[in-house]
């Protein structure tokens, strides 16, 4: 029977970054994975916003696949 909790680490994350994320997760009373998921969600949203900056609302609607009503002259 194991009495000591073990933590999986990934070689892709430096140990100081992992320790810092752990401190933030404990301070906000969330799990490390929930903290990482929230951070990744923010990164995805920021990337999306940067990619589509400069497009008008109509152009974004077209990119999203929304059919705009045709305008009659």
C-alpha positions as CSV (number, residue, x, y, z in Angstrom):
1,X,0.0,0.0,0.0
2,X,1.3,3.4,-1.0
3,X,1.0,6.1,1.6
4,X,2.9,8.9,-0.2
5,X,1.2,10.6,-3.1
6,X,3.1,10.7,-6.4
7,X,3.1,13.3,-9.1
8,X,3.6,12.7,-12.7
9,X,5.8,15.1,-14.5
10,X,6.4,15.7,-18.1
11,X,9.8,16.3,-19.7
12,X,8.2,19.1,-21.9
13,X,7.8,21.3,-18.9
14,X,10.7,22.7,-17.0
15,X,10.6,21.9,-13.3
16,X,10.4,25.6,-12.2
17,X,7.5,26.2,-14.5
18,X,5.7,23.1,-13.1
19,X,6.4,24.3,-9.6
20,X,5.1,27.8,-10.3
21,X,1.9,26.3,-11.9
22,X,1.5,24.1,-8.8
23,X,1.8,27.2,-6.5
24,X,-0.8,29.1,-8.6
25,X,-3.1,26.1,-8.6
26,X,-2.9,25.8,-4.8
27,X,-3.4,29.5,-4.3
28,X,-6.5,29.5,-6.5
29,X,-7.7,26.1,-4.9
30,X,-7.8,24.3,-8.3
31,X,-6.0,21.3,-9.6
32,X,-2.9,21.6,-11.6
33,X,-4.7,20.2,-14.7
34,X,-7.6,22.7,-14.3
35,X,-5.1,25.5,-14.1
36,X,-3.3,24.2,-17.2
37,X,-6.6,23.8,-19.1
38,X,-7.7,27.4,-18.3
39,X,-4.3,28.7,-19.4
40,X,-4.5,26.8,-22.6
41,X,-8.0,28.1,-23.3
42,X,-6.8,31.7,-22.9
43,X,-4.0,31.0,-25.3
44,X,-6.3,29.5,-27.9
45,X,-8.7,32.5,-27.6
46,X,-5.8,35.0,-27.9
47,X,-4.5,33.2,-31.0
48,X,-8.0,33.2,-32.5
49,X,-8.4,36.9,-31.8
50,X,-4.9,37.7,-33.4
51,X,-5.7,35.6,-36.4
52,X,-9.0,37.3,-37.2
53,X,-8.0,40.9,-36.3
54,X,-8.7,43.2,-39.2
55,X,-11.7,41.2,-40.7
56,X,-15.0,43.0,-40.7
57,X,-18.0,41.4,-38.9
58,X,-19.4,40.3,-42.4
59,X,-16.0,38.7,-43.4
60,X,-15.8,36.8,-40.0
61,X,-19.4,35.6,-40.6
62,X,-18.3,34.3,-44.0
63,X,-15.2,32.6,-42.6
64,X,-17.4,31.0,-39.9
65,X,-19.7,29.6,-42.6
66,X,-22.7,31.8,-41.9
67,X,-24.8,32.4,-44.9
68,X,-25.6,36.1,-45.1
69,X,-29.0,37.2,-46.5
70,X,-28.6,38.5,-50.1
71,X,-29.2,42.1,-50.5
72,X,-31.7,43.2,-53.2
73,X,-31.0,46.4,-55.2
